[in-house]
Amino acid sequence: MILVAILLGTLCAGIGSVWVAAMLSFGILARYTQHMLSLAAGALLATAFMHLLPEAFESQSGAQELFGTLLVGLVFFFLLDKAELWHHGHEHHQGPQADAHAGHDHGHHHHHGHAHGPRQGGSWAVLTGDSVHAFGDGILIASAFIADMRLGFVAALAVLVHEVPHHMGDLVVLRGSSSNRRAALVKVSLAGAVTALGGMVGYALVDMLHDWLPYFLVVASSSFIYVALADLIPQLQKRLSARETAAQIAWLLLGIGLVTLVSGLAHGH
């Protein structure tokens, strides 16, 4: 039963996020991209602080070890970001145009300024990055499901929501190398489907190493916290009018509220 739930959760999160991103990117909702960033930041922070971390700390593991894991996780994702940025800067000598898109999820959006470079290279870099990240998402969704079915659904929903903004960026990059919307959608969907593969590996791994589950949950939390604070929120830190700032805060709170509501409904059953 857990395996079926993991498969459904990972496929919905991995492919569903791509389709939602396509609806927003190619449809009339494209203007709400900034709101999606706020929503994603709220959902990620709520998932980490309200669900994954409490679940990990309810185990027999020591608080010091878990906090140490959280710290190591945050530093690891920071270094991963640095490596990605250095690689892109080394590979593509682009101007400040790309810097304006200091994007979510380990530098994916930094490909935006590459239309003048080797086009196909940029799209393959995005798809490779997507696949690696989707595999990691699958492992953490599996970890959450094994800990608690309700937590698994919350984690899958949070992954779906937080993947939407970066998939929108991916689709923009792929459209740059080809004007075919359908081809771009299929490629990013296939990368998203790797989430299910991560879920299967996560199921086997966590099943064998059940004592390590709290640490998987903490590493997942560190990923969510890093992405929210280092990638999403800086994009929202702009000088805006009072009305736009209020909208940003409202969408951030909506993200927190949605995760809390879904969890509350799940706990009610």
N, C-alpha and C positions, 0 to 999 in steps of 0.2 A: 504493500500500500504506500509506504514512504517513497519507494522507488518511482512509482507512478506519479505521485505528487511532485517529486523532484523533476521528473521529465516535463510534466505540464507547466510547472512554475518556471523552469529554465527556458522552455520554448516561448512561453508567453512574454517573459521579460526580454529575452534575446531578440526575438523577431518582432514582437508587438511594439517594442520601443522604436524599431526602424520604421514600421508602418505609420505610427503616430507622427514620427519625425517627418516622414514623406508628406503626410496630410498637411502638416504645418508649413513645410518648406515650399511645397508646390501649390498649396491652396491659399485661400484668402486669409488664413490665420497666421501667415508669415510675420505679420506685424507684432505678434505677441511673443516673439522670441525672448525678449528681455524678461517678460513675466514668467516664462518657463524656467529661466535661470533662477529667479527668486524662489519659485515653487520647488525646484530641484534642491536648492540649498537647504530650505526648511525641511524637506522630506529626509534628506541625508542626515542632517544633524539630529533630527528626532529619532530616526532609526538607530543611530549610533548610541545616543545618550539615554533614550527611553527604553530601548529593547535589547540591543546586542550586548552592551556593557553590563546592564543589570543581570542579564542571563548568565554572563560569564562569571560575575562576582557571586552569584548564588551557588556556585560549585565549591568544591573543597580546596580549590587552588588558592594560594596565598595572594593577598592584595598587592604586595610588593612585586611579586613575579608578574602579575597581570599588568600592573602599571608600567613595569619595565618593558614588557612586550609592546604595550601601546606606544611608548616612547621610541623603541627601536623601529616599530612599524611606521611612525610618522617620519622619522629620519630616513628610512629606506625609501618611502615614496617621494620625499624631497630629493634624494640623490637620483632616483629614477627620472624625475622631472629634469634635473640638471643634465643628466646623460643624454636625454632626448633632445633638450634644447641645444646642447653643444653639438650633437650629431647633426641636427638640422642646420644650425648656423655654419657648420663646417662644410656641409654638403651643398647648401644653397646660399649663395651670397646675395640674399634679398635685402631690400631697403626697409625703411621703417614701416612700410605698409603692413608687413606681416606682424610687426610688433604690436600693432593696434588690435590684433586678434589674439592676444595672449589667452589662449583658449583652455577649455576644460579637458580633463582626462589626459594627463601626461603629454601635453603639447600637441594634441591632434589638430587644434585650430591653427597652429603655426603654419600649416600647409596653405593657408588661404592666399598668401602672396606669391604663389609659385606658378601662376598661369604662364609666365614668360619662360620658365625653365623647362626641363624635360617633363612633359605633362604626365606621361604614363608612370614615371618614377614616383611622382607625388601621390598618385592614386593607390599604387601598390603599397607605399609606406603607410597610408591610412588604413588600408585593409589588413595589413600585417598587424599594426597596432591594435586595431579593432578585435582581431581574432585572439590575440594574447590577452587583452583585457576581458573579453567575453569568457574565456576559459577560466580566468580568476573569479569572475562574477558567478559562474556556475558552481565552483567549489564553495564559495561562501553561501550561496543559496542552499546548497546541499547541507552544509554545516548547520544552518539555521533550521532546516526541516527536521534534521535528526534530533536537534535539541528540543524542538517543539513544533508541531504542525502549524499552529497559529503564527509563530515567529517566522516560519518558512514563507507563508503567504505574504506577510508584511515585508520581508526581505525582498521577495520577488517583485512586489509592487514598488518598493523603493528603488530597486535596480531599474525597473522599467521607466519610472519617472526621471531618474537622474541620468539615464542614457539618452533620453530624447534630445536635449540641447546639443550634445556632442555629435549625435547621429545627424542632426540638421547640418552641422558643419561639414561632416564627412560627405553628405550628399552634394553640398556646394562644391567641394573639391572634385568629386567624381564627375559632376556635370561640366567642370572645367576641362576635363580630358575627353569628354564625350557628351554630345548634346542629347543623347538617348536617356530619357528619364527612367525607362523600364530597366535598362541594363544597370544603371546606377543603383536602383532599388534592389535588384536581384543580387548584385555583388555585396552590398552592405548587409542584406538579409542573410546571405550565406555566412558572412563573418559573425553575425549575431547568433546564428544557429550553433556556433562552437560553444555557446553557453551550455547547451545540453550535454556536450561531451565533457565539459568541466564538471557538470553535475554528476555524471556517471563516475568519473574519477574521484570526485569528492565523496561520493557515497561509499566507494570501496575503501578509500583512504581513511575517512572518519570512522567507518565501521571497524577497521583494524586498530585504529588509534583513538579509541573513545575518550581516554583520559586527557587527550590533547584538545578536545573540543573547545574548552573555554579559551584556549590560545588562538584557535581558528577564529572564534567570534571576536576576540580583541583585535586581531590583525584586520579582519573585515571592517571593524569600527574605525581603525586608524586610516584605512583606505577612504572610507566615507567622509571622515572628519577632514582629512587632507584635501580631498577633492572639493569639499564645500568651502573650506577656509582659504585654500591657496589658489584654486582655479575659478570657482563660481563667484564668490563674494567680491573679489577684486574687480571683476567685470561690472559689478553693480555699484562700485565706489566711484561714482561720477557726480559732478555738480548738477543736480536736477532741481526742477521747480518743486514747490511744496506738494503739489498735487501728484507729481510723478513719484516723489519720495514716499508719499502715503500709499500709493499703489504698490510700490516695491515691497514695503513693509507688510501690506495686506496679503500679497501673494506669498511672501516668506512664511507668514503665520498660517496661511491656508495649507502650505506644504506640511508644516508641523501638525496642523489640525487633522489633515487627511490621514497621515500615518497613525496618529493617536486614535482617530475614529475607527479606522479599519481594525486596529488592534482591539479596541473596546468592543466592537461588534463580534469579533472572533472570540473574545473571552466570554461574551454573553452566551455562546452556544455550548 
